[in-house]
Amino acid sequence: MLNPEILYQKDIDDVAYTVLDVETTGLSASYGRIIEFAGYRIERGEIVAEVKSFFNPGMRLDPFIIELTGIRDEDLEDAPFFEDNATEIMDLIEGSVIVGHNIQFDIKFLEAEFYRAGFESFRPLTFCTLRAAQRLFPQLKSKKLDSVRRHLQIPEGSAHRAYADALATAEIFLKVKEKLQKEYQLSRLQELLSFQYVPPREISRKFPMLLEGVGLEIPAIPDLPGNYWFLDGNDNIIYIGKSKSLKKRLSQHLTDNAAGKSKLILGTAVKLCYETTSTEVMALVKEALLIKKHRPQHNIMLKNYGNKFFIRVSLSHPFPRLEIVNRFDLDGNDYFGLFISRSKSEEILEIAEKSFQLRTCDDKEFSKGRVCFLATIGRCLAPCEITSENQKQIAKAYKAELKRFYDFMAGKNSDLVAQLIAKMSDYSANLKFELAAEVKRTVDLVLKQVYRSSLLREPVNRASVLISVSGEGGACDYFLLIEGKVYIRGLSTGGYDNFENALDDYFDGNKRLDLMPTDEDYERMRIILNWSVSNRDRVKIYYLPDFMSKEELYRKMSSDRFTGGEYREITGEIDISKLNLNL
């Protein structure tokens, strides 16, 4: 479901959370069943999706459960079984941190139900508001949901009903998260998740709320994005980090009793250096570069290049198919991506297979000339049945269908959504509710995925673009993507900044010798595109084929005010031994 290594380092506000609650037939997940589920997906502090449902447990309820929840056997008689809605629930929580009050109880039941429904693995990241309350509100005699709700002045709902408890938990979580950010200065997801496991008696020591007596003039650290690194007595770099705000991040490290990993680093560090960047994305790129170069002992992630996935369109075949690959080649085929996980590429492939009449069979199966099941239900144009009479007709229709897929990958999804909704309405009118539900799921996938993945309007192997990112003080960072190769203005590779050279070669029509993308190109592509998708208001994309020369491109960028003066970084060095930290 999640890639923890990526999520742990994300800003707390950049992560999706699903707050949920379940009502069950008893206390044992091995023998009991879920009878009610309610879940609310929260992104940027807002509820963006929800799932609420009764479930038929296949057994009669104990009188105690009826009394506790108010749910009766007759309420569940016509309800679906959990496995009927398992996929919908899995879609709701996909890519999010699961939040609940005493969340492990809910997780055990969900794990058992998902296993019965055919899902092999369910190991989500979780945050427990009960554990948080035990650490944040020690003055409360009871840390039960209703007690914490009253303490935080949250309106009362229906007790022991999943939908009301989940809503109350969502409001509690948002207040807890805000408290941890403001008063305890937590910023990354890893810090948020770690907080719930710190022994309550050690909270004040590991997470000091006030930064007093540090011996450091905090305002001297710039409130700007950038990178920082700790050095030991032998001038070896032992840890490298980045932040949207160096001032905030370094103040978390440099407290009288630094928390968690910071304390371990400060135990051997004697010096801290920092350098600002004009944008957060440049800090991300530099962090990955520096960690691979120095391989600090306290950095775990980014020492190696991560996974990468593309969707390949096999244009070498008269009737191309779509398939997932982990790299691309300049082989005449088209490649869409870059996806950071196989599951994300599989979601796009699932949308394509359910929305476009393109073949899914491999070339060997295609050559047999036998019509597949998908063709019989209208999900494939059956080019394997081509004859001299229908050749032109099928070829034309297949080409049009392929173009619709390309338009979808470029973000032009309104026609596709309209078509799917019409199909869903038709199925519903004909009482084909299972088929209608399947189409609805496809619509939800389309609406969820396109915004996140459609930054470029063409396959990445054909994309020649300059991405301008507005930064601090009117400065900008510039990233050049040419057929998979990545060039960054102001960032040297092998001691040489080849950004302008690559741009000149493009407009002069010169072929470069370094045509094939490297693992470093893939990683930079992933960082730049993923960050740009989430920060579109600060990004402007210029397609090089739209311009006749570099001068014309720069004039357009200047008129769009997406150019700035040369950025001058601010560097600093702190002697940790002079801070008198009580480690």
Buried (B, 14 or more C-beta within 10 A) or exposed (E): BBBBEBBBBBEBEEBBBBBBBBBBBBEEBEEBBBBBBBBBBBBEEEEEBBBEBBBBBEBEBEEEBBEEBEBEEEBBEEBBBBBBBBBBBBBBBBBBBBBBBBBEBBBBBBBBBBEEBEBEEBEBBBBBBBBBBBBBBEEBEEBBBBBBBEBBEBEEBEBBBBBBBBBBBBBBBBBBBEBBBEEBBBBBBBBBBBBBEBEEEEBEBBBBEEBEEBEBEEEEBBEBBBBBBBBBEEEEBBBBBBBBBBBBBBBBBBBBBBBBBBBBBBEBBBBBBBBBBBBBBBBBBBBBBBBBEBEBEBBEBBEEBBEBBBBBBBEEEEBBBBBBBEBBEEEEBBBBBBBBBBBBBBBBBBBBBBBBBBBBBEEEEBEEEEEBEBBEEEBBBBBBEBEEEEEEEBBEBBEEBBEBBBBBBBBBBEEBBEBBEEBBEEBBEEEBEEBBBBBBBBBBBBEBBBBEBBBBBBBBBBBBBBBBBBBBEEBBBBBBBBBBBBBBBBBEBEEEBBBEEBBEBBBEEEEEEEEEBBEBBBBBBBBBBBBBBEBEEBBBBBBBEEBEEBEEBBEBBEEEEBBBEEBEBBEBEBEBEEBEBEE
